């Protein structure tokens, strides 16, 4: 499901307020291959916001998603 612009703004605000990295993880997180959005099972990169919402589903409700 696409992430709305409103949701993106709220996620970015949460990242700033909590001092997380651009992927919503702690700043010292190290990723195999250097990027958590890479998935060898599919072409291209996963959407950054979808990745964050998968790891932090509590943000869906906070970001205005009514699902």
C-alpha positions as CSV (number, residue, x, y, z in Angstrom):
1,X,0.0,0.0,0.0
2,X,1.4,3.4,-1.0
3,X,2.5,5.7,1.8
4,X,0.8,9.1,1.7
5,X,2.7,12.4,1.8
6,X,1.2,13.1,5.2
7,X,2.4,9.7,6.5
8,X,5.9,10.4,5.1
9,X,6.1,13.8,6.9
10,X,5.1,12.2,10.2
11,X,7.6,9.4,9.8
12,X,10.4,11.9,9.0
13,X,9.4,13.9,12.1
14,X,9.5,10.8,14.2
15,X,12.9,10.0,12.9
16,X,14.2,13.5,13.8
17,X,12.6,13.4,17.3
18,X,13.9,10.0,18.2
19,X,17.4,10.4,16.7
20,X,17.1,7.5,14.3
21,X,18.9,7.0,11.0
22,X,17.1,7.5,7.7
23,X,15.7,3.9,7.9
24,X,14.2,4.3,11.3
25,X,16.9,2.3,13.1
26,X,19.3,3.3,15.8
27,X,22.2,5.4,14.4
28,X,24.8,2.7,15.0
29,X,22.9,0.1,12.9
30,X,25.1,-1.6,10.2
31,X,23.5,-3.2,7.2
32,X,24.8,-6.1,5.1
33,X,25.5,-4.6,1.7
34,X,25.2,-1.2,3.3
35,X,21.5,-0.7,2.6
36,X,18.5,-2.4,4.3
37,X,16.2,-1.7,1.3
38,X,18.0,-4.2,-0.9
39,X,16.2,-7.5,-1.3
40,X,17.9,-10.1,-3.6
41,X,14.6,-11.8,-4.1
42,X,13.1,-8.9,-6.1
43,X,14.4,-6.2,-8.5
44,X,15.1,-2.7,-7.3
45,X,15.0,-1.4,-3.8
46,X,12.1,-1.6,-1.3
47,X,10.4,1.8,-0.5
48,X,12.1,3.4,2.5
49,X,8.8,4.3,4.2
50,X,7.3,0.9,3.6
51,X,10.5,-0.6,5.2
52,X,10.1,1.7,8.2
53,X,6.4,0.9,8.6
54,X,7.1,-2.9,8.5
55,X,9.6,-2.5,11.3
56,X,7.5,0.0,13.3
57,X,3.9,-0.8,12.6
58,X,2.8,1.4,15.5
59,X,3.7,4.3,13.2
60,X,0.8,3.4,10.8
61,X,-1.8,4.6,13.3
62,X,0.3,7.6,14.3
63,X,0.7,8.5,10.7
64,X,-3.0,8.6,10.0
65,X,-3.4,5.1,8.4
66,X,-6.8,3.8,9.5
67,X,-6.1,0.1,8.6
